[in-house]
Amino acid sequence: MMKQILAALVSGFIFGIGLMVSQMTNPDKVLNFLDVTGQWDPSLLLVLGGAVVTTTLFYRRIFLIKTPLLETRFYLPETTVIDRALILGALLFGIGWGLIGYCPGPAIASLGVRFYDPLIAVSAMIVGMIGYQFIFQRKND
């Protein structure tokens, strides 16, 4: 268990550094990337491209390993259906990101740099997650 926690901490730290170096923690940079009809800044295409290339090269290869290093099995999505909930969730995520310039990872990484704005974003995400659990868990129980 301690190895898993340490691995998660180190991975999160490296991920956060990557977000800062790529300027994904700068909401102005992200909003300019999303503003294709205004002050469009295409530089974040390099970040997106790096993620796509890395995933393309390594996603299938990772399953050549029978089990992960620190787990007993791989945890993959149980459904591959594109349904209304997935589309609605993607729309809400995209709208939220487009409005404030933060998605969850960069918002959390930004807490160490500029505290107030990301704190509002992270708090809103937490309220949304609790609201989702409250509404949909009650519906399924």
WOGIDA-V288001 format. One record per backbone hydrogen bond with DSSP energy under -1.0 kcal/mol. CO is the residue of the C=O (numbers start at 1). NH is the residue of the N-H. E is the energy in kcal/mol with one decimal. If there is no record, write none. Layout:
co = [CO,CO]
nh = [NH,NH]
e = [E,E]
This chain:
co = [1,2,3,4,5,6,7,8,9,10,11,12,13,14,15,16,17,18,19,20,23,26,27,28,29,30,31,32,34,35,38,42,43,44,45,46,47,48,49,50,51,52,53,54,55,58,61,62,81,83,84,85,86,87,88,89,90,91,92,93,94,95,96,97,103,104,105,106,108,110,110,115,116,117,118,119,120,121,122,123,124,125,126,127,128,129,130,131,132,133,134,135,136,137]
nh = [5,6,7,8,9,10,11,12,13,14,15,16,17,18,19,20,21,22,24,23,26,30,31,32,33,34,35,41,36,38,40,45,46,48,49,50,51,52,53,54,55,56,57,58,59,62,64,65,83,87,88,89,90,91,92,93,94,95,96,97,98,99,100,101,107,108,109,110,111,113,114,119,120,121,122,123,124,125,126,127,128,129,130,131,132,133,134,135,136,137,138,139,140,141]
e = [-2.1,-2.5,-2.6,-2.5,-2.5,-2.7,-2.7,-2.8,-2.2,-2.6,-2.7,-2.6,-2.4,-2.4,-2.4,-2.2,-2.9,-2.3,-2.1,-1.0,-1.3,-2.0,-3.1,-2.3,-1.6,-2.1,-1.1,-1.2,-1.5,-1.1,-1.4,-2.3,-1.5,-2.4,-3.2,-2.4,-2.0,-2.5,-2.8,-2.3,-2.5,-2.7,-2.4,-2.3,-2.5,-1.9,-1.9,-1.3,-1.0,-2.2,-2.8,-2.5,-2.5,-2.4,-2.5,-2.6,-2.7,-2.8,-2.6,-2.6,-2.7,-2.1,-2.0,-2.6,-2.4,-2.3,-2.6,-2.1,-1.0,-1.6,-2.1,-1.8,-1.8,-2.1,-3.2,-2.5,-2.4,-2.1,-2.4,-2.5,-2.4,-2.4,-2.6,-2.8,-2.5,-2.4,-2.8,-2.8,-3.0,-2.0,-1.0,-1.3,-1.7,-1.3]
